[in-house]
Each structure stands twice: as C-alpha cells, then as structure tokens.
C-alpha cells in the first residue's frame, strides 16, 4: 500500500524553518566555494509494508522558491569550482567551432516538383527550412526560419514537419519550453500566412490526400502519454476525437505510407503493438483494426502496390517480413517474404514501387540490403570500414530508382550517398566538411570483444589518434547506454577531436539492453535481467584496464538519461574502477519515480524496468537504484548535468542524488551539479552554439580530471 504525502511536504519545510529546526541559509552555500547543503525534511511512505524515508523528497516542489535557491547555489558552486578552467573551456569552444562549417546546406531531397533542404547561416542558432521548384537554380522559398520563431525565446524545438500532398500547405509543431510540449501550426505556402487553426500538446500529425484534413495525436496533460487521435478540417475550430487509448501501457502515433495511400494509427507498448488503418483518400471513413493486439506480438505494417508488408516477431524474436493482400490482411493470408534469422535483426523495411530495402543489424553493425522486385535479386550495399554506421536517408519519392542513405564512422564524417538500384553503385553527394585541417588518416578505430563474467561476448568500439600507446598510462573516455533496445551507433563527432588530439581514446561499450546483437540482447538487459547491463559495462572497463588501454586513474565514463542510471549503478558497484564520471540528465531516483504513476513515462516504463508495485520487481529494482544505494565511502569525481524543464527525467532526480551523496562521500573529489534554469530540455539547449558551449564546458572538466588543461 502506497501512502502519498506530497501535498504536505511543502508545509513541513516551512514548519521546520519557523520552528528553528532549519534555517533558510542551510539551503544555499555559505560561500560559492563551499558545497551547498540541502535542507533535510523527512518524508515517509509505506511500500510493501515497510516505511521508506526520503529526506530530499521536497526538491520535487518546482514552484517552491527554496528549490530554485538550492539549484542556483549548486550552479554557483560549480562555477566557482571550475573557474580556473574557464580559459581552457573558451579555448575548447573556439577549437570545436573551428571544426564546424557554420554556413552550410543539406543535400536537397526531391518531393514532387520541389527540392527540399535546410541551410545554416554563420552566427544563427537554428536551421532555415527551404525549397526550390524544379531544380536548385530556381528561386528559394523559405518555408520556416526557426531563428525568426526563436525571437523572444531561449529555446525552440521543432517537432513534426509535413507538407501536404499538393505541396501548398505546411503543418509543423513547435516547443518553446524544453518540456516537449508541442503546439500545432499550419502555414499556407502560397501566401506565407499562418492559419488560425491551432491546438496544443501534439505528438504526431499527418495530412490526408484531400489536402484539407489533418489527423493528429495529442498527449495527456499530466502523464504526457500520447493517448488521443483527432481529425481536423482546415479553417474550422473543431477537432473531432476519433480514438482514445485507455491502457496506460500504450502510446499512439499517426503516420502515412510512402505511397501516400494509407494512414496508420500505431498503438504500442514496450512489448506489444496494434495498428489501425485508413485510406488516405477517404478521410471521413473509420479506422479499421489491422490486427488486434496480442501480448508480446509486435508488428509494423506498410503498403506497396496492393499488398501490405508486415514486419512481425510472430515467427521469431528478430522479426520476419510477410505480405498480405489489401483486401484481407488477416494472418491466414500472410506469406513469408523475408524469413527470420537468429543472427540478423530486421529493424525496418523501406518500400518503393520497384524495390525495397531491408534495414538490418548483425554483429553490432548496420546492414542495408536492396531487393529489386522485377529480378527478385537481393544486393547488399557495401561499406568500406570494419566499424561504422549506415542509416536510411531522406527518401520521399515512392517511384525513385535511387536510394538515399547516410554513412559515417568514428573516422569518416557524415556522408550522404545515393545508391543506384539499377547499376548497384553508390554516389557520394556530400561529406560533412571538417575545417581546421582534419586528416582522417591520423586516426584508427577497432572493434573489440569483451568476455563478460557470464561468458557472453560484448562488442566494444574504440577510436584513438595514431601514436596512442597501450601502456596503461593513456586517458580513455568510455560511453554507455544499454536500455530500450537502443543501440549506440558508431558516429563521427567533430567535437570528439578535442579529446583524441590530446591523446585520449574514446570507446563505446555496446552492452546488453540495446539491440546490437538482436532482440535477445535487448531482453537480456531489461526487467529482471537489468543487472547484465551494469555488469557488461564494468567488465568492459576492466577489460580496457587489463589490456592496458588505460588505467583506473585515467578512466572517465559518461552516460545520459537511462545511461545516467548506468553511471550511477556502476559507480555504486565499483567506485574504485572509475576516476571520473559525467552523468547527463540521469535517471538515478528509480524507486521514487517508478512508484509515482502520475509522472511522465512511468507506467509505460513498467515493461522496461518492472512494476515496483509487485514485490519481486520492487525488491530487484531497489538493489540497483543509484539513489537508494549510495553509501559512505569514496567516490569518483562527478559532474551531474540537468535541465529544470526536462520532461523525460525530472530535474529533482539528479538534484536529490547530489544532495544525498554530499552527506555520504568520504573523499574530497569534485561533486558538481549544473542545472540549466532557462528553458531547455532532455537534450539540453536547442541552439547549436549553446549546445557547443555546453560540450566545451563538459570536455574541459573531463580532460582536467586526467590532468589535461590545455
């Protein structure tokens, strides 16, 4: 039985202050060089018959002025403790900026008679969305300038962006708070006027074929779960509710097929999906259930030339592709098109009139295979490096004969290619320019395999500048995530050169919980197997030390969001193994968050972490929750960063974590909390220069921890 006493917490704080047990001065630092001391206010809850005491629960009260005072005091302390790094931080920012082409143009993408692209201008924070008719010699038409939208705002986030089939209207969604709360806007591209049709909390939106009807989904105001589907006709103030998903485990979203024939309403939980579909040219019809939801059956339909193509895990964890006739897509009519393979994960299929592309993953590497319908042949797109990432690009034309994809690696900057399905050749259209004399031949990358404690082989990707010596003395930066089936890709990042060029190696541990080695890899790092994720990371770090890639006093680790949980967990497990850690927007207060069903994401997350209202899950989760397992001993140096308006991991998780850890750590290593108090989101600042400044600060701190300050 859970007893929630949130409503009285604020009253208790002020009672304690007025009665003399606390003073306001304890909430802020006495001087900027003294660690802030957060007030301790006893908050009790009864969980599974046991009383749980949380002295920092009050930090959840966002409207309480004492919360802001505490966070500002932490910011002031962080600024004081890193003041000597300011010249280095500024130098890193200038260096990182020198590696970026500030005025740039994306590769144009054709849709109908227009070429769509975005461009950046030096000095401006945000991209400008544009198009030209016919070819790139035509006059430019600016569709949306985010810099203009940003006037008067410190944060601008663009959500959906969709042009109507007749190319005359643009619908987009925008967030000005960082809380991922998007407002709907519609612009008439013929007149440049923004229509009065507006609504809030939009999570997805698509046009019907009549260019007058919109279908959109919205989120619940409290939980932020996407739960309602609406139909809206332009120039009307009516939004007609078509569907509401009552099950709190599920979110919904609307999407349209590339051939523009169908609209699909996707209804999904972490382990189950259901789809409903509607002909795009019949927007007044009712959505039809494609296949009723069945626990742990995940399927994803698409459409091409009278057939539905369904990616389904019915025949195996790693999915297969089946087809079904448009007239009756029930399972009795399914035919296997691409069978399941134990060692190949089918992540997606891209359907076109004359070909399809199977987007796959095997041995922690991406793979793109092209199937031509006329010949029936399958052809893999070849890639030149042993460690890389390749992803589908922007492919809007259903009748295209070329396939746009993106390729990059630790060493090769982001590159855009067109693959000719007739000749089987790839043409490089653009490679990210890296000013400042970048020479890829000066760097090396490798794929390593770590034997975890249970005998499982864990992939690890590493990059370093040539000349890096494996003598156990080199600094190394190790990154990890390991949740939600999300694989951390091996990508190019010009800011990373600031580490590599100073002799620091960079590595990614592809630990269980992602999908690098298929769906089983994901399942082996979730729910009651979550500790595999943490063990894999610790074992990867041990491997790097044992094989003299680095040493314990030269090893810095980083993870964000669920990767921040990873950081907190492994630091509790092995505080001696890591010299320093950056915890970005970290999910560290697992038990309190997962016991509060009113918070964004919580209920849907039961299928990832477990439902703590069940005793077994509660007991297991409590053994690794970072906040609940802090102890009195020495800890690595830590930089913890967050945003006040983060909607994914609330600011109070890292704030509470730092406040409690200050009372327990027995050493004098740095423990810093930096909170963005202005509008910012889960990903931090929205402007490109602002993000770069934040990264320069983080890297200055990271490098300083291993003795590098210039």
N, C-alpha and C positions, 0 to 999 in steps of 0.2 A: 504494500500500500504506500503510495507516494503522497507525502504531505507537502504542498507547495506554499511557502511563506514569503513569496516575492513581494507581495503588497505591503508587508510591514517592515521590510528591510530598511527602507529609507527613513522611516520613523525612528527605528532603532538607532541609526547613526546619529541623528540629531539628539536623541535622548542621552546617548553616551557622551556627546560633546557637551551638552548643557549640564550634565551631572558631574563633569570634570574627569571622567574616566579617559576621555580622549581630548586632545586639543587639535584645532584645525592645523596647527603648524606641523603635526606629525604626518599630515597628508602630503606635504611638499618638502623638498630638500631644504636643509638649513642654509646651505650654500650650493652653488652649482657643481662643486667638485665633491660633494657628499652624496652618496647614493640616496635616492628618495626612499622614504619609509611610508608604505601604505597603511592606512588605518586597518585594524583588525576588528571585525564586527561579526560576532558569532551568528551563523545561520545554520539551522538544523533541518534536516529532512530524514524521514524514515523510509528506508528502502529495503524491501525484503526482510522486514522485522528488525533491521539494525539502524541505529541513528548515525547519520553522516553529518559531520561538522565542516563547514566551509567558511573560513574567516574572511575570504575576499569575494564572496558572492555579490556584495554591494557594488562592485565595479561594473556590473551589468547595467546599472542605472544611468543610461546615457544622458538623461536630462538633468541629473544631479550635478551641480556646479563643482562639487568636490572631485568628481570623476575627471572632469576636464583639467582641474588643477593638478591632480596627480599625473595625468598623462603629459601635461606641459612640463611638469617638474622632471619627469623622465627624459623628455626631449632636451631640456636644458642641461641635464646631467650628461646625456650622450654627446651633446655639442661640446661641453667642457672637456670631456674625456677624449675627444677626437680633434680638439682644436689644433693640436700640433700636426695633424695630418692634412689640414686644410690646403697648404701649398701642394702637397702630393695629390690630393683629390682634384684640385684645379688642373694640375698637370695631366692627370689621367683623363679628365674630361676633354681637355684640348687634344690630347692624343687620340682618344676614341672618336672625337669629332673629325679629326683629320683623315680617318679611315672611312668616312661616310661621304658619298656623293650627295650633297644637300639639295641640289636641284636635279630632279630625275623624273623619268617617265616609265610607267609599267608597259609591258608588252600589250598592245591592243588586242581585244577579243571581239570577234565578229558575232553579231546577233542581228539577223535580218539585214537591213540595208545600212546598218550603223556599225562603227568600230568603237567599242567602249574601252576606256583606260582611265587611270588615275595618274596624277602628277604631283610632285613635291616642289616647293619653291624654297630656296635658302632663306632662313630666318622665320619660316612659318612652321607651326607645330603640327599641322594636320594636312592630310592629302586633299586634293581637289578632284572630284569625280567629273569626268568629261566624256564627250563622244564627238565623232565626226561622221558625216554621211558619205557613203561610197568608199572613200579611202582617206589616208592621213593627210592628203593635200587639201581636203575640204576645210571649210571654216570650223573652228572649235566651238562647241556648245557646252557651257558649264552646267552640269546637272545639279551638283551640290558642292558647295565650298564649306567644308567643316570649320575653316578658320573664321568665316563670317558667322556661322552658328555659335562659335565659341566666344564671341564678343560678350563680355559681361559674365562669363563663366570660367571657372578654373578647371573644369572637367567636361569633356564631351565624348560620349561613346556612341558610335554608330552600330545599330543592331541589324535589322533587316534592310535590304535594298533591292527592290524588284521593279522592273519596267513592265508595263502592260504589253500584251501581245502585239498591239498596233503601234507600240513604241511612243505613244503620246503622253503617257502618264507615269509618274514615278511615285511609288509608295516606299516610305522608309520609316524607321523608328530611331529615336534618339534618347539618350540618358544624360542628364546634366549633374547627377549626384554621385555616381560611382556605385550606387546600390543596385545596379542592373534593373532599373525600373524604367521601362521604355515607353515613350509616348509616340502615337501614330501621327504621321504627317503625309499628306498627298500633294504632289506638285504637278500642275499642268505644264508639260514641257513645251507646249505650243505658245503659251502666253507668259510663262515664268511665274504665274501666280500660285500661291499655296491655297488650297481649297479649305473651306471651314470644317470639313469632316475630320474630327479628332476623337481619340479615346486614349485611355491610359492602360498601363501595365500589360502591354502587348508583348507576347513571346514569339510569335511567328505569324506570317501573313503571306497570302498568295492571291494572284488575280485569276478570275475566271476568264473564259475565252471571249466573253462579250465586252471586255474592257470597261465594264461598269460595276461589276460585282466583286467584292473582296471577301475572302474568308480569312478569319484571324482567330488566334487563340490568345487568351489572357490568363494571368496568374492570380491566385488568391492573395489578398492584401496582407495577410498575416504570415502564412507559411511560404509564400512565393512559389507554390506549386502551380504549374500550368494546368488548369483544370476545365476551362470553358472554351467552346467553339462558337463563333458568331458569324453571321452573314450580314454584310453591309452593302447597300446600293449607294453609289455616289450621289451627292447633293441631297442626301436625306439625313435626318438626325437619328434615324433608327438603326440600332444594332440588334439583330434578331438572334436570340440564343438558340442554337441548334443541338448542342450536346454539352452535358456536364459530367465529368468523371468524378464519381463519389469515392472511389477507393483511393485512400491516401498513399498507397504504394506506387501509384501510377501518375505519370505526366503525359501531356498531349502536345502535339505539334502538327502543323499543316505543311504539306509540300506538294510540288507539281512535277510530273514526269517530264523528261527532256523533250519528248514528242508533243508535249502540251495537251495530250488527250485526257489525262486523268489528274484529279486531285486526290491525295491520300491523307487521311487523318491517322497519324501514328499515335498509338496509346501504349506506353511502355513503362515497365518497372525494370529493376536491375536484372531480372531473370526471365521475364515474360513479355511478349508483345501481342497486340491486336491491331489490325488495320481496318479502316472503313474507307470506301472509295466512292467517287462521284465523277461522272463525265464532265469535263471542263466546259463543254458547250451546252450543258443543261444545268445551270447553277441553281435552278429552283427545285430540282429533284432532291430526294432524300439520300443521305449517305447510306451505303449498303455495307454490311459487315463482310469483310473478305474471308475471314476465318475466325471463329470465336476464340477468345483467349483460353489457353490451356497451360497450366502451371509448368514453367521451365521450358516452354516452347517459344523460341524466338524466331520470328520470320519477318522478312522485309521484301515486299512486292515492288515490281517495276513493270513497265509496259513497252512493248515493241511489236508493231505490225500484227495486231490481232492476238498476240499472246502475252500473258503475264509471265514474267520471270521472277521466281521467288527464291531468295536466299534463306535457307532454313536449317536449323540444327536438329530437325526431326531424325535425320539419318546419321548424325554424328556431331560431336562437340564442335568441330572446326568448320561446320556448315557444308552444304552442298547446294547446287543450283538446280531447280526443277522448273518446268514450264507447265502452264495450264491454259486452256482456251479461254478467250474473253467471255464466251457465252456461259461457261460454267467452270469457275476456278476452284471447285471443291477438291479435296485431296484425292478423291477417287480418280480424278483426271490428271493427276500430276505425273510428269515424265521426267526422269533424271536427265539433265543436260550436262552438268559438270559434277562428277561424284565426289564424295567426301574422301579426304586423305588424312591419315593420322598425323603426318608431319607438315601439313600445309594448312594454314588458316586462310579461308576465303573471307576477306574483310569487306569487300564490296564488289559490285559489278557496275560498269559504265556501259549503258546501252545506246547504240546508234542504229541508224537504218541498215547499214551494210556490215557492221562489225560490233563486237563488244570487247571490253577489256576487263579481265578478272584481276582485281587488286588483291594481292596475296601477301602473306608473310611466312617465311620459313627460316629456321635457324637464326632468328633475330635480325633478318634482313627483309626489306620490301622487295616485292616482285610484281611486275606488270606483264601480263600475257594477253596477246591480242588474238581474237578468233574472228576470222572472216567467214561470214555466213555462206557466201557463194561457193567457196572451195572447201569449207569445213576445217581448214588448217588452223593450228594453234602456233603462234610465234612469240617467244619471249623477247622483250626489249632488253638488249644487253647493256650492262653498266660496267664502267672501267675499273672501279676500285673495290677492294675487298671489304671495306666498311663504308657505308653510305646510307642515304635515304632517298627514296623516289616516291613521289605522290602525284595523283591526278591533278592536272591544272584546271584552268577555267575553260570548259568545253560546253558551249551553249547551243551549238548548231547540231541538230539531230541528223541532218543529211551530210555532215562533214565526212571527208575522206582522210583527214589527218587527226591525230590525237595529241593534244597538248598535255605535257607533263613537266613536273619540276624535279630537278635533281640537285643534290648537294652532298657534301661530306664535311668532316672536320676540316679538310684542307681546301676543297673546291667550293667557292662561293655559290650561292643560289643561282641556278641556271634553268632557263626556260627552253624547252625543246618542243618541236612538232615532229611527231612520228608519222611518216607516210605509210599508210596501211597497204598501199599498192606495191611500193618498192621495198618496204621493210627497212627504210633508212630514217635516221633521226637528224634533224637540222637544228643547230643551236641558234635561237633567236636573240637571247640576251643572257649575259652573265653579270651578276652583281659586280659593279666596279668597286674596287677597294683602293682608294687613293693612298698616297703615302709610301709607295714602294713595296707593296705586299708581293712576296715571292713564294708561291706555294711549294717550290722545290726545297725550301728550307725547313719544312715540317714533315713529320711522319706520323702515321696512325696505325694502330693494330687492333685486332680482335683477340682478346684473351679469354680463357675459360677457367673459371674458378671452381674447384671441387668444394661444395658446401659440406657442412658437418654430417648431413644425411646421405652424402654420396652424389647428390644432384649436381650437374654441371651448370654453372651460372655464367652467362656471357657478360663480358666487360669490355667496353670500348675505350681506347685511350689515344691521346694525341699529345705531341711534345715537339719542341723545336729540336732540330738536328744538333747533336752535341750533348744532349741530355745524358747524364751518366747515371747508370743504375748502380750506385754505390751506397744507397741508403741515406744519402745526405740531401737529395733533391726535394724541394717542396712539391706537394701534389694536392690538387683540388678534386674531391670526389663528390659527385652528384648522384642523387637517387630519388625515386618516387614510389613505384610499386603498388598502385591501387587502381581500382575501377577498370581494370583491363586496358589501361592506357600505357602504351609502350613509349618510352622516351626516345625520340629519334636522334640519330647522329646528324647534326646540322652544323652549318657554318655560322659563326658569330664573330663579327669583326672586333667586338669589344674584348673577346677572349684573347686576342693577340697581346693585350696588355699583360696578361698572365704568362702566356707562352714565351714572349720575348724577354721576360725577366727570369726565365729558367724554371717556371712552374709547369708541371704536367697537369693535364686535365683528363678526368676519366668519368664515365657513366657506368654505374652498376645496374644491369638490366635484371633486377631482382623479381622474384615471384610476386604476383599481384597485378603485374602488367600482362600483356598478351604476346610478348616477344617470341615465345615458343608455343603459341596456341592457347586455346581456351582452358586447357588443363593447367597451364602455367598461371592463368588468372585465378582459377578456382583454388589452386594450392597456396594462394596468398590472400585469402579473404575469410570472413566468418571465423570458424573455429580453427582455421589454419593460418590466421593472420601472422602469427609469430615467425612463420617461414620468411616473411618479408624482411623482418628485422635481422633474423639470423643470417640471411643471404648477404645483407649489407655489411654486417660485422665480419663475416667470413671473407667478403671481397676486400675489406680494409686490411684484414690480417694477411691475406694473400699479397697485397701490394707491399706491405711491410716486410714479410718473409722473403719476397723475391727482390727486395732492395730497390723497388721503385721509389720508396720514400721511407720515412721513419715516423714513429708516433708523435714526435715533437715537431714534425714538418707536415703533418696531415691535417688539412682543413676540409670540412664537409659542408654540404648545403642541400636543402630541400625546402619546398614550398607547399603550403596547403596540406594535403594528405602527406606530402613529402616532409612537411614540418612535423607531423606526427612521427614519421620515420626518424627524424633527427632527435626528437625528444625521447623516443623509445630506446634508440641505440646508445644515446648518451647515458641514460639511466642504466642500461645493461653493462656498458663498457666505458665509463668516463675516462679511464686511463688510456684508451686507444686513440683518442682524437685530441688534437692540440687546440682546435678552434672550430666553431660552427656558426653558420648563418641560418637562422630559422625564419623563413619568409611566410607571412600570414599563416602561422602554424596552427593546425588542428590538434591542440595539446590538452584541452579540457574535455576529454572524450566522454566521461561519465555524466557530467552535468549537462552537456549538450545533448547527448543521446537520450537522457531521461526527460527532456523537455520537448514534447511533441508540438509545441506552438512555434518552435524556431524553424526558420527556413531549412529545408532539406532533411530534417531529422527523420521523419517517418519513412521516407523513401530510402534512407540510408540503412534501415534495418537489414536489408538484403545484402548490404556490403559488409557491415561490421557485426551485425547481430542485433537482436531486440533485447535491450537490457532489462525490460520488464519480465523477461524469462530468466530464472535463477542461473541456469548454466551459462547463458550468454553473458549475463551480468558479471558472474564470477571470473570468466575468462577475460573479458574486456578490461576489468579492473586490474588485472595483473600486468597490463602493458600501458594503460593510460598514463601519459607522461606527467601530468599534473598530480595525479594520485600516487605516483611512485617516486616523487622527489625525496631525497634522504640527506642526512647530514654528513657530507663528505666533500672532497674536492671535485670540481667540475672544470671542463674546458672553458676557454674564453667563448663568450656567446654574444652575437648580435641578433636581436629579435626585431623584425620589422612588421608593421601592420598599417591598416588604414581605418580611420574612425567609421567610415561608411561602407566597409566591406560587408557584403550581404552573404558571402559564402562561409567565411569563418569570422565570427563576430570579434571585434577588437578586444573584447574582455578576455578572450581565451589567452592570447599572449600576455596581456596586462596582468592577469591573475597569476599566470605561470611565473613571470618575472618577480612579481611581488612576493610570492611564496618562496621562490628559490633564494631570494636575498636573505631570508631568515634561516636558511639551511646550509648554504655553501660555506665551506670552511677555508677557502683559499682566497687569494686576492686577484684572481684573474678577472678580466673585464666581463661584466654582465650589463649589456646595454639594450634599452628598449627605445625604438624610434617609431612614432606614430604619425602618420600623415593626418593632420587635423582638418585640412581643407578637403573639399570633395575629391575623393579618389576611391578606387575600387579594389577588388580582389587582385587585380594585376597591377595595382599602384596607379601612378599618374597616367593620364591619357595622352598628353603631348609628347612628341618624340624627343624633344630636347630635355624636357623634365624627366623622362624615363632615363635618358642617358646620364643626367646629373646624379640620379639616384644610384645608378650602377657604378658610376665613378666613386661615389662615397663607399659603397659596399666593397668594391675591389681594393680601394685604398686601405680599408680596415683589414680585409683578408690578407693582403700582401704584408701589411705591417705585422700581422701575427706571426709571420715566418721571417721577420727581420728585414723585409724589403720595403724601403720608404722613398725610393727614387727610381 
